[in-house]
Amino acid sequence: MKLLICICTYKRNKSLEKCIRSINNIVNKTKFKINIAIIDNSKNFDVGKIKKKLTKISKYKIFFFNEKKRGVVFARNKCLAKIKNISPNFICFFDDDCIIDKHWITNVFGTVKKYSADIVTGPQIYPKSKSNKNLINYSSFFEKNYNNSTCNVNWAASNNVFIDYSILKNNKLFFDINLNKFGIGEDQLFFSLLKKRGNSIYWNKNVKVYEKSHSHRTNLLWLIKRSFRLGVLGHYLDKKI
């Protein structure tokens, strides 16, 4: 049984290295074979500069791919197109600047076993620090959170999600390239369509990753623009779904 961790990246080599180190620390009581796929979205294969270093520090085999067409939608679709040759049983998507909780796998498979979940997701947490303690809390506005510790949900974000790969092979679904211009929403549409086709999605508060708050996302003007984009996006998603 194989689990493939997919990470799309763009010129964040230092953050990517920290992400890989956090994957090394994940407790893997399942004894599943873990592989990593890194999809570099730069034209000049920026990750190539640290390819040897990442291969050396990682406990797991890394597959490197390059998608020159700019946009996370294209990068994720490149991943979906390539991984069929790796033939994993399960895949997950993480952002390149996140730190994965060491109990991530334990909590994911606990959810799968208890609820027969096809897809499992959880929170992306922005820890407070001395440098960002006075900034607007981005996650309180836009990150999903629920009162129940585990619940059935309608969609998942691709910054922290686990997927039974068999449902992707059966559905032959890709991320909508028209949403690349929005910069958001392609994952909401992707997982909403999987949900509509009868696949179960569960959110577990303990299936968590951590990310540093970005200063450009914590000012009022950015929040207003983000809200406007979400409104326009909502209309598009309603039509598609």
C-alpha distance (Angstrom), angle and dihedral (degrees) to the residues before:
residue distance angle dihedral
M1 . . .
K2 3.80 . .
L3 3.82 132.3 .
L4 3.80 117.1 -162.9
I5 3.81 118.1 -159.7
C6 3.83 111.1 -153.3
I7 3.81 120.7 -158.0
C8 3.81 123.3 179.2
T9 3.79 112.2 -159.9
Y10 3.79 141.3 -177.5
K11 3.81 120.7 -171.3
R12 3.80 96.3 -39.4
N13 3.78 100.1 117.4
K14 3.82 95.7 150.5
S15 3.80 92.9 49.1
L16 3.79 90.7 44.5
E17 3.79 91.0 54.3
K18 3.82 90.6 52.5
C19 3.80 89.5 48.8
I20 3.81 91.7 53.0
R21 3.81 90.9 49.1
S22 3.80 90.1 52.8
I23 3.82 89.6 52.3
N24 3.81 87.7 55.6
N25 3.81 88.4 58.8
I26 3.80 96.4 53.1
V27 3.79 111.4 118.4
N28 3.81 106.2 -122.6
K29 3.80 105.9 -167.0
T30 3.81 89.4 154.4
K31 3.81 89.2 69.2
F32 3.79 88.3 -141.7
K33 3.78 116.0 159.7
I34 3.80 107.6 -106.5
N35 3.80 125.0 -154.2
I36 3.81 129.5 174.5
A37 3.82 128.5 -140.7
I38 3.81 116.9 -162.1
I39 3.81 116.4 -166.3
D40 3.79 110.9 -164.3
N41 3.81 111.5 -154.6
S42 3.82 96.6 -165.8
K43 3.80 123.5 106.0
N44 3.79 93.4 -130.1
F45 3.82 98.0 45.8
D46 3.80 92.9 -110.2
V47 3.82 93.0 -174.1
G48 3.80 87.8 62.6
K49 3.80 87.3 79.8
I50 3.81 90.8 66.9
K51 3.80 99.6 26.5
K52 3.80 93.6 112.5
K53 3.80 91.7 46.3
L54 3.80 93.9 50.0
T55 3.80 91.1 47.0
K56 3.79 89.7 51.2
I57 3.81 98.1 47.9
S58 3.81 96.4 41.8
K59 3.80 119.6 93.0
Y60 3.78 87.9 -154.0
K61 3.79 137.1 59.5
I62 3.82 113.4 -92.7
F63 3.80 125.5 -150.7
F64 3.81 113.5 -157.9
F65 3.81 122.9 -152.2
N66 3.80 132.3 172.3
E67 3.82 126.6 -145.5
K68 3.81 110.3 -173.8
K69 3.80 95.4 -175.7
R70 3.80 102.6 95.1
G71 3.80 118.3 -119.7
V72 3.78 137.1 73.8
V73 3.82 89.9 -114.7
F74 3.81 90.5 62.7
A75 3.81 91.4 44.0
R76 3.81 93.0 52.3
N77 3.79 91.5 46.6
K78 3.80 90.0 51.3
C79 3.79 87.3 54.2
L80 3.82 92.4 50.9
A81 3.80 90.6 48.1
K82 3.80 94.4 49.3
I83 3.78 102.7 41.0
K84 3.79 94.4 66.7
N85 3.81 85.5 77.2
I86 3.83 89.6 55.5
S87 3.83 91.3 50.2
P88 3.83 100.7 -151.1
N89 3.80 122.8 -177.0
F90 3.81 92.0 -142.6
I91 3.79 135.0 14.8
C92 3.79 134.4 -167.2
F93 3.79 134.4 -166.8
F94 3.80 124.3 -140.7
D95 3.80 131.5 173.5
D96 3.80 115.9 -111.9
D97 3.81 93.2 -118.9
C98 3.81 99.5 50.5
I99 3.79 131.4 103.5
I100 3.79 113.7 -140.9
D101 3.79 120.1 -136.2
K102 3.81 110.6 -113.8
H103 3.82 92.0 -126.0
W104 3.82 93.3 51.7
I105 3.81 96.5 112.2
T106 3.81 93.3 43.8
N107 3.81 91.8 52.9
V108 3.81 93.8 43.0
F109 3.78 95.1 53.5
G110 3.79 91.3 41.7
T111 3.81 87.0 58.8
V112 3.81 92.6 45.5
K113 3.79 91.6 51.0
K114 3.80 96.4 45.3
Y115 3.81 99.6 42.4
S116 3.84 103.0 22.0
A117 3.80 86.6 -121.6
D118 3.80 120.0 -173.7
I119 3.80 92.1 -165.9
V120 3.81 129.0 25.5
T121 3.79 127.0 -167.7
G122 3.78 138.6 167.2
P123 3.80 145.4 176.7
Q124 3.77 129.8 -51.6
I125 3.79 104.7 -143.1
Y126 3.80 126.0 -154.5
P127 3.83 106.9 -156.7
K128 3.79 117.2 -147.9
S129 3.78 118.2 -114.9
K130 3.80 137.5 174.4
S131 3.79 90.0 -95.3
N132 3.81 97.3 52.9
K133 3.82 104.7 27.7
N134 3.83 92.6 109.6
L135 3.80 96.9 44.3
I136 3.81 126.2 101.8
N137 3.81 109.3 -90.2
Y138 3.81 103.0 -114.3
S139 3.81 94.2 -169.2
S140 3.82 92.9 57.2
F141 3.83 89.1 61.5
F142 3.79 104.3 39.6
E143 3.82 112.8 11.8
K144 3.81 116.9 93.0
N145 3.79 117.9 -111.9
Y146 3.78 131.5 169.7
N147 3.80 136.0 -164.1
N148 3.81 92.5 -128.7
S149 3.79 119.0 72.8
T150 3.82 89.6 -134.1
C151 3.80 126.9 17.8
N152 3.79 144.8 156.0
V153 3.83 110.4 -100.6
N154 3.80 137.2 -175.7
W155 3.80 100.6 -126.6
A156 3.79 144.7 1.6
A157 3.79 136.3 -138.9
S158 3.79 118.0 -121.7
N159 3.81 93.8 -131.5
N160 3.82 89.4 81.9
V161 3.79 117.8 10.6
F162 3.81 140.4 131.3
I163 3.81 121.3 -155.0
D164 3.78 134.8 -171.6
Y165 3.80 98.2 -124.9
S166 3.81 93.7 -146.0
I167 3.83 90.5 72.0
L168 3.81 90.8 55.3
K169 3.81 91.4 51.1
N170 3.79 90.5 49.0
N171 3.81 95.2 46.7
K172 3.82 99.1 38.5
L173 3.78 89.2 -152.1
F174 3.82 127.0 163.5
F175 3.79 134.2 -172.7
D176 3.83 113.6 -87.1
I177 3.82 108.5 -103.7
N178 3.84 90.7 -158.6
L179 3.80 87.8 71.1
N180 3.80 92.9 59.7
K181 3.81 89.3 89.9
F182 3.82 90.5 56.7
G183 3.80 93.6 53.8
I184 3.82 88.2 -144.5
G185 3.78 140.4 55.7
E186 3.79 103.5 47.8
D187 3.79 90.8 107.4
Q188 3.82 93.1 46.1
L189 3.80 90.5 54.5
F190 3.82 93.5 43.1
F191 3.80 94.9 53.4
S192 3.81 94.3 37.4
L193 3.80 88.6 58.7
L194 3.80 91.2 48.4
K195 3.80 88.3 51.0
K196 3.81 91.3 49.1
R197 3.81 89.0 53.4
G198 3.79 90.9 59.7
N199 3.80 104.1 -91.4
S200 3.81 118.6 137.1
I201 3.81 121.6 -125.3
Y202 3.81 120.8 -166.2
W203 3.81 128.8 -170.9
N204 3.81 117.7 -150.6
K205 3.80 119.6 -174.0
N206 3.82 90.1 -146.9
V207 3.81 93.8 56.9
K208 3.77 90.5 85.3
V209 3.77 143.8 155.6
Y210 3.80 130.1 -171.1
E211 3.77 129.5 -133.1
K212 3.78 134.0 -178.8
S213 3.80 114.1 -115.3
H214 3.81 112.7 -110.1
S215 3.81 113.7 -135.6
H216 3.83 93.7 -138.8
R217 3.82 88.3 60.2
T218 3.78 95.2 53.5
N219 3.79 104.8 66.3
L220 3.80 128.2 92.4
L221 3.82 96.6 -115.6
W222 3.81 92.2 54.6
L223 3.81 90.8 48.8
I224 3.82 91.3 51.6
K225 3.81 92.6 49.4
R226 3.80 90.2 46.7
S227 3.80 90.9 51.7
F228 3.82 90.9 50.5
R229 3.81 91.5 50.8
L230 3.81 90.1 49.3
G231 3.81 90.0 54.1
V232 3.81 93.6 51.5
L233 3.79 89.8 42.6
G234 3.80 92.0 52.0
H235 3.80 90.6 60.1
Y236 3.82 91.3 51.6
L237 3.79 93.3 47.3
D238 3.80 93.0 48.8
K239 3.81 90.5 55.8
K240 3.81 93.2 47.2
I241 3.80 96.3 44.9
